[in-house]
Amino acid sequence: MEIVLTSAGLCVSRTDNNAYTLSIPDRGASCQISSTIGAHLTSWKVNDHEMIFLSERADLTGRIPIRGGIPLCFPQFSKFGPYPQSHGFARNLTGAWRFERAYNEGVPQGFNDPCVVLVLSLTGPLDTPRVSTPYPHPFVLTMTFRLYATRIALSARVDNPSPEPLAFGFAYHPYFRVEEATQVGVRGLQGVRYKDQLVAGPEGEATQAGELLTVDREVDRIYRGAPERVVLEDLRTHAAFLAVERRNISDLVVWNPWVEKSKTMKDFQPEEYHKMICIEPAQVDLVQCAPGGSWEGQMVLSRL
Ligand SMILES: O=P(O)(O)OC[C@H]1O[C@@H](O)[C@H](O)[C@@H](O)[C@@H]1O
């Protein structure tokens, strides 16, 4: 292990395998990000408590995407784009993400906790064998990870250096660790239109009725125009324990595979659907980025 940065109670270290650990040790805050397989956050701890789900069966070789953590979906969300691989190629690209820098951002105005930052980047076009289907478009995707004592902020920036327009989608796909998925609810979606991805055609278009979206079956929904901030609540205590905020990202997806789908996932224990819920800030419709232009979309997670 190599120390990349130590500064005023903040630390960044790197393993031989190019996994980075950002930490604020005296606050029990840390996160781990692999730069070998995608730019994939595999752990986020607040007060030494793990917030992120990682399957016991996750494949950590890069052959398939890591099941759990925070996959980054680029250049599209799911199948909503021309690229043949669902959720795009970025999440399990091996050895292609580059370390840019790590630094102490100090205490941002309006906050009372310090912030440590890691920046990684991915540059296209990408050819075989790196990707199964070549992606011929030039781009730079820069990921900035900011760790605070009780929050983490991820910022994706896509630059289009080419003289041609660039169309792409993007999503953060965080798997949140919960004690029991049937005992949590997502608050903030009441009255929001969604597409139920499990119901084909117009019958799948619906409006969120209740105050809380709970999990008692397979859930796979794209909420269009959801509020920028939703919270995850414990149904037993009625306390919200996690906020998910997004900026400049159009949609919010909620996913839990439940019983039958879990059985079909080779990199997931059949009972693990009890232990996770995905709440995903997703730019489903493709962004049209002008020549020389850029786009930025942010996700902020806060332990409440
Ligand atoms: O198995 P993958 O490719 O990681 O996708 C997991 C899920 O990701 C969600 O974002 C999608 O809405 C689901 O339809 C999908 O099943």
The ligand as a Gaussian input file, in Angstrom:
#p B3LYP/6-31G(d) Opt

LIG

0 1
 O      -27.719000      -6.740000     -14.141000
 P      -27.345000      -5.327000     -14.483000
 O      -26.976000      -5.136000     -15.918000
 O      -26.303000      -4.798000     -13.547000
 O      -28.656000      -4.460000     -14.262000
 C      -29.308000      -4.483000     -13.051000
 C      -30.571000      -3.627000     -13.114000
 O      -30.186000      -2.278000     -13.240000
 C      -31.277000      -1.354000     -13.158000
 O      -30.776000      -0.072000     -13.312000
 C      -32.268000      -1.622000     -14.273000
 O      -33.366000      -0.740000     -14.154000
 C      -32.726000      -3.085000     -14.232000
 O      -33.593000      -3.344000     -15.338000
 C      -31.533000      -4.013000     -14.235000
 O      -31.980000      -5.342000     -14.084000

